[in-house]
Structures are given as structure tokens and as C-alpha cells.
Amino acid sequence: MGRAEFIAMMAFLMALNALAIDIMLPGLQQIGAALNVENENHRQYVVSAYLIGFGFAQLFYGPIADRFGRRMPMIFGLGIYVVSSLAVVFVPSFGMLLLLRFIQGIGSAATRVITVSIVRDVFGGRQMAEVMSLIMMVFMVIPVVAPGTGQVIMLFGDWHWIFVFMAAIALIVGTWMFMRLPETLAPEDMRPFTPKVILDGFRIVLTNRVALCYTIASTFIFGALFGFINSAQQIYVGIYGLGVWFPVAFAAVALFMALASFVNAKLVGRFGMRKLSHGSLLGFIGINALWLAVQLLGPQPMPFALFLSFFALAMFQFGWIGSNFNSLAMEPLGHVAGTASSVLGFMGTIGGSLIGAAIGQAFDGTALPMVTGFFVVGFIGLIFVLIGEKGRLFHAHNKPV
């Protein structure tokens, strides 16, 4: 398989996760009405239930993929994703919907853990960061098109068809992967699937200072993104009254993130992961500090063009942080890539979803809780980066490859 096809396949596998979240955002109001959800904030549980299943399941896929290879566990996870998506069509209650979303997250966890493991099998160092940036660029196209796709689907049918569409896309991507992707785990790197070996792999990951600190830092940064996703519909539609234009505003910000990932792929080989990600983290904090000041002292609500500008600039920085932090965390753990991807993915998803849920549930009819959350998580992320780097920023450890 060529490099372009490999990157495209990995991007589409990871994009199934974003699709499961973003395509249904325009339908949250209809889902709540159909299943008698009275509290608007409770509709956010449709996102949170998925993320919890997605997060916890990652702990299991890594050790399994380190023992049995990458292909079959991925196919198993995709099967769960497809079946649970189709089962939602027949859901009788909001509680059952949340359970199926949890199960869908369990299936989708394979696409995150095993995809990162496959990339680490094939690439390392700055090459991995470059490839992950290109994957993230394609991945970020999903938030651009998914909400609009969900809106279009509901023009011709009800919200159930959104889940049928998800199942169909997963089936297509899974078939492509089954036919074209060879096994990437070298036989000598397979690890026994025993409690002792699994726990030893967890120990290796959790005792690596750089990997652990970058994972915790990215967890807080991703918490900001999840916080926005949880309250996006309430902010765009409830505060700014965008209505059917909500997907367009959502897509505009996602385009900035995709552009950032593309630029990062072009620059990371020259400047390195640390210089780019450390600079963007400081930029993220600075932009959010100014945004918070305007939010507190300016008119309420702030003009939509100003709100969208601040948000787009913050998310541009996020596009440089995400792939680089992930590569920095995985770099010293190539010999246990599956287990490392599991542990780091579990921490990032569960921690990020809980932080995001806290930000989302704090919604009070204004954007202040979200903006405050963005600033706080950025500052906490910086603290953990400083711990991981022993107080030194912008110091390149890796030579170009």
C-alpha cells in the first residue's frame, strides 16, 4: 500500500469516532423531544455516554492488539460499531439510547487505539508526527461535513437515519481495511496476553515521565474541545440563534483545525514537535486569556463575529498541540505501542470527557463557562508540560529523520 492510501485509511478509521459525535449534534434537540428529555443539558449525555464507553474500552484493545495483531481486533471493534448503530433505530427510550451509545463507543475505541498503534509500527519520531498531522488534517474534515450531513439527513427523514448512515460508513471503511491493510505488528513484538505482562506494560507506560505528563496535558486540552462539543448546540442555536446555519459555523472552526494540522505536517520535520507544540500551547493560553477578558468586560453576548474569531484562533493552536503531544507521548514507548496507545487513550478520553462534561454542564445561558474552561485547562496543561520537560520549553530532543 502506498503512503497516501495508508494515511487516508488511517484517517478514515479514526474519523469514525468524530463522525459518531459530530454528525448527531444537529439532531440533539429532536432526539430529546422524541425521547421526552425535558432538561436541555441532559441531551449532552448522548455525547458523554459514547465517550465513556470509548474511553474505558481503550484499556483492553491495546494489550489484545499487542498479542493478536492489529487486524482482527480492529475488525471486531468495527463490528460492534456497526451493530450498535443499527440497533439505535429500534430504541424505545432515552436510557436505552445511552446504553447503545456506550456500546458504540466500546466498538469505536478500536479505531483510536489500534490506528495509533499501526502508525507507530510503521513510523517513529518526527515522521510519526508528520503522518499523524496529515491524518488529523483529514480527520478534521469530518467536523466540517458531519453536522451538515446530519442536517441534510433530517431533511429527508428523522434522526434514526443518522445512525443508519454511521453504520454504512463504518462497514465501507472496515471492508477497505480488511482487503488492503496487511498486519503491521512484527512477530517478535507480540506480547503474551497474561495479567503479569499486561500490568508490566501498564507500568512501563505510567512510569515514563515524558509520556505521562504529555498525556495529562493533552487530556486537559482535549477537555476544552469536549466541553465545546457538549454545549455547541446551546451556544450556536440558543445564544446566537443560528438555527440551520449551526453546522456552517461548526464547520468554519473545524477548517481552522484542519489547516493547522496541514501546516504542522509541513513544519514539524524542520522545527520539531516540541518547538511547535510548546509555542502553540502558549498561544492557546494567551488567546483564551484575552477572550476571557472580553467575555467578562465586553457586551453580553459578545458579537458573534468576535466570538467566532476568538474560537477559531484558539482551535488553530489546538491543531498544532494535538498531534504533536500524542507523538511526544508515544515516542519512547514503541516497544509497547498497543498497550501505550490503550493507556494514553484511556486517560485522554475519560479525563477529557469528564472535564468536557463539567464545562458543558456548567452552561448557564452564556459562553462564560466555556471560555473560562478553555483558559483554565490550557494553564494546567502548561504546568504538566513543564513537569515533563523539567522546566525547559522549546528544547528539541529528537533529531530530524
Disulfide bonds with the S-S distance in Angstrom:
none
